[in-house]
């Protein structure tokens, strides 16, 4: 069986590691930011409360091998990265997602995290392809994916409704 404590991916500017119960305060601090929430699906709550953080940490700790890892930078939790593995005929694909606290934006951390996470998650979860959905008003996230070898596969007009606004969704994919 896979041991979660063995996961530690050194990405240079950050480290990817399993979520821990003592991450609660840092998780809530980084996640409870409207600017972060605006770039994510509504299942990522706002405001981000202690109860939401506890629920996330419980869920993240329940998967083995892990599907979600903490992104640690400067010795603190800066955000998270994860995959939703496909099922049935999609069982060899996965949707990745990632986020960083606003104070960590623009430092190359997301790019380093995605670059390290994709081959690791492909190996651990036997994936041959990963994809990511990006809000069209988030060009920084699209650029992260492009730097990590993802290709823009499509644009879905007015596919997202977030904070009272319709947005296009960009679909990026990468073979592993």
Secondary structure, DSSP 8 states (H G I E B T S, - for coil): ---GGG-EEE-SS-EEE---GGGHHHHHHHH--HHHHTTS-TTS-SS--HHHHHHHHHHHHT-SS-SEEEEEETTEEEEEEEEEE--GGGTTEEEEEEEE-GGGTTSSHHHHHHHHHHHHHHHHTT-SEEEEEEETT-HHHHHHHHHTT-EEEEEEEEEEEETTEEEEEEEEEEE-
